[in-house]
Amino acid sequence: MNRLLSLCLCGLLALSVHAGAAPQAGADVSYAGTLPCADCAGQDMVLTLFADGSFRWRTHYLGVPPGRQAVFYDIGRWGRDEAGRIVLRGGREAPVWFAPVSGGALRLLDAQGRPIVSTLNYTLQRQAEVNPLLGSLRLRGMYKHVASAAMLTECRTGLRWPVWIEGQHLALERAYLAHRAQGGGEWVLVSLNGAFVQREPEPGLPSREFIRVEAFEKLWPRETCAEESPGAAQLLNTLWRAVEIDGQAVSVLPVGRELTLQLSTEGNRVRGNSGCNTLAGRFEQGSDGFLFKGLSLTRKACPGDAGEQEARFIAALRDTAQRRIVGEALHLRDATGTVRLRFEALYLR
């Protein structure tokens, strides 16, 4: 198979579907149509649901002003809920819902999965041919390079593709090898622009789908696919590892430890590590927000960069007014809504 399901996706929605409404076992199906648009002439959509539970979705906003991006791609997982609705979980903040309708079509539902009451067209028609929607699109995933072979486990689908060793892949390969030379792990999160292409792995072998790197963006050595994970971590009793403070990546310094946080159901207590010192305190949450109270630290000396990072970490915690869980990541925001801290569930490592 071209797509291998990652173990971390166990527990996703079952893929049993009605005939004619969505792919059956072994079948990929494409849908297309032009839907209404609030600030453009229309949304020209193509949606392909793959039998392995992944989807690709292209939206072309018609009649947008010059200089404004008009074409967007999304990629992720799809399934069917108990009510028979098709749900897409990809790069958007919330799931997108469709309802199977007569003729094998799909009708877009509102943000709560309810029918849209309108005389306008919100239906995508089933297509006779499958459109694989090859891209180009932005991808994030866990990358590994061994000898002359490379692979990427894409975050939103959890599926693994081989990476074609050509063109712009060289920049990614060099960055990866430098990361490994500095003691980094064999799997590292990367972001890139890429396209799906059919290639023969070796002469005479059947062709399969590869990812072709069109532009390498960045390595994210301290992060995983947490934010794009289809799961949702629990706020309480999860060990959270800080990966970013005020937009800057967290560093593990020679004199310090990882920055962690754990919130307990017992007495709304919080404990953790700020790099050099352990911390303790309480938290409060309600409809009006989320905050930490009475944070205290042990008194171990924390010189240089470690001390500076610790001070920024504690300051951001004390400014926290809101919290949000995104997949397996935790965002802490201040009263203005600015993300001050980003954490990942440590068990993902």
Buried (B, 14 or more C-beta within 10 A) or exposed (E): EBBEBBEBBEEBBEBEBEEEBBBBEEEBBBBBBBBBBEEBEBBBBBBBBBBBBBBBBBBBBEEBEEEEEBEBBBBBBBBBEEEEBBBBBBBEEEBBBBBBBEEBBBBBBEEEBEEBEEEEBBBBBBBEEBBEBBBBBBBBBBBBBEEEEBBBBBBBBBBBBBBBBEEBBEBBBEBBEEBBEEEBEEEBBBBBBBBBBEBEEEEEEEEBBBBBBBBBBEBBBBBBBBBBBBBEBEBEEBBBBBBBBBEEEBEEBEBBBBBBBBBEEEEBBBEBBBBBBBBEBBBEEEEEEBBBEEBEBEEEEBEEBBBEBBEBBBEBBBBBBBBEBBBBBBBBBBEEEEBBBBBBBBEBE
